[in-house]
Amino acid sequence: MIIDPFITGNPLTKAKIKNIRVQYVLVTHSHFDHLGDTVAIARRNHATVIASYELAQYLSRFGVRTFAMNVGGSRRFRFGSVQLTQAPTVHPLSRNIHPVRYTPDRR
């Protein structure tokens, strides 16, 4: 799994999209430095993108498999459980749809 895959143009990473192998891409919100290379990585790996409902609907338009979550919802995946909690963002909006925080579901 990769979370908020901002790889291309990120001066803080040496990672290359072609070397990333994942089954899931978890996206917290649609700011460019979080959404980043989500579509490219998901397509390349046939990975499922886990995101808020609205963001998942948006990303599905690009032909990637998505799993939409509602705020307050919890879901068990093969890698463990995820709970979606809404949280305020502190940087400028760019097509920002429901900024969220994912936390481990301790159940």
ABEGO torsion letter per residue (X at the ends): XBBGBBABGBAABABBAAABBBABBBBABABAAAAEAAAAAAAAAGBBBBBBAAAAAAAAAAGBBBBBBBBGBBBBBAAEBBBBBBBBBABBBBGBBGBBBBBBBAX
